[in-house]
Amino acid sequence: MGKARYYDTRDFLFTSESVSEGHPDKVADQISDAALDAYLADDPYSRVAVETLVTTNRIILAGEIRGSDAVTRRLPDIAREVVKKIGYAQEGFHWETAEIHNYVHGQSAEIAQGVDNANQEEEGAGDQGLMFGYACKDTESLMPAPLHYSHKILQDIFADIHAGKLPLGPDAKSQITLRYQGNKPVKAHSVVVSIQHPEGMSQREVRDLVRPYVTNALPEGWMCPEDEFYVNPTGKFVIGGPDGDVGLTGRKIIVDTYGGAAPHGGGAFSGKDPSKVDRSAAYAARYLAKNVVAAGLADACTIQLAYAIGVAKPLALYVNTHDTSSVREDEISERLQAVMKLTPWGLRHHLGLHKPIYLPTAAYGHFGRTPGADGTFPWEKTDLADKLL
């Protein structure tokens, strides 16, 4: 059926990027998902689609919901709390003084009638669309290595920023180009980190602060040559966040998924309740693909699911193991459908997606994370692996 984007036997380079929780688009994603969690905490079956725009000292919320009016009135306070936690208290974007406009309103009755059903198991999908899931053996989390390490660099840096150990700002990006030999990543070819810093801090000082986090995040011996290590390549990064660039919900879908190593159906995740298959079916597709690889049925697996608005059954299930499986793909497809019901209700029920678990997904990727005791990241479990054998 063909190979994944880079899952082949050539020697080559492949690049992925990550962004921090203070990146403008991620600020917007986190506000949208904090709003979603508030509605779900009030009513697990709320219908929510909240979009956020952030710019210089301004936050704009819009969207459609079927949920608590009291939560809708609280959205400005929820947004401020998110911005405060990220760490924005700057002149151009401050959690306390930012102007907030709330345009969230009720959901269209026409959409609701297509989705709702007295028999919950026959509820239709909240929209048409196609969703992809992917897993491979690059890393222990069964995620593509370039994205995995791009995320890790920023996660480690920002753990220390929040602990008060680093005098750096909230806005940052990382990018890693890895060299592959055969189908295995072997070394970093180049690393880029751009991170907001105080006025007066030199590029060299920022570089020296960042370098240990990069070397510690990468496997031993993987660090790129010094002339391929780029920190704040423009030389200065003082003005950042929404004061430096507008942020919008849903603009970082490749950072959110597989770093370009696998297809993406096009739909964004943040701010959408799990009746929207853009989100829930993408989680289910990752869950299925990861369990196929965890079961040893393939070294890499791409899953596609497709739905129509108002229709419960999936229109299609596509399985591609990229010539890495000794089991026929149609057989894998049959096994997957036997262990999980793939209607919108079935996958939401199987994964427990009606809980307020979404804010943690809104930075550092929705996939490759550790399932939590509080129900977060349930699609990262490998509890289907034995059932697929």
Secondary structure, DSSP 8 states (H G I E B T S, - for coil): ----SS-SSS-EEEEEEEE-TTSHHHHHHHHHHHHHHHHHHH-TT-EEEEEEEEETTEEEEEEEEES-HHHHHHHHHHHHHHHHHHT-EETTEETTT-EEEEEEEE--HHHHHHH--SSGGG--BSS-EEEEEEEETTSTTSS-HHHHHHHHHHHHHHHHHHTT-----S-EEEEEEEEEETTEEEEEEEEEEEE---TT--HHHHHHHHHHHHHHHS-TT----GGGEEESTTS---S-GGGTS-EETT--HHHHTTTTSS---S---TTB-TTSHHHHHHHHHHHHHHHHHHTTS-SEEEEEEEE-BT--S-SEEEEE-TT--SS-HHHHHHHHHHHS--SHHHHHHHHTTTSS--GGGGSS-SSS----TTS--GGG--TTTGGG-
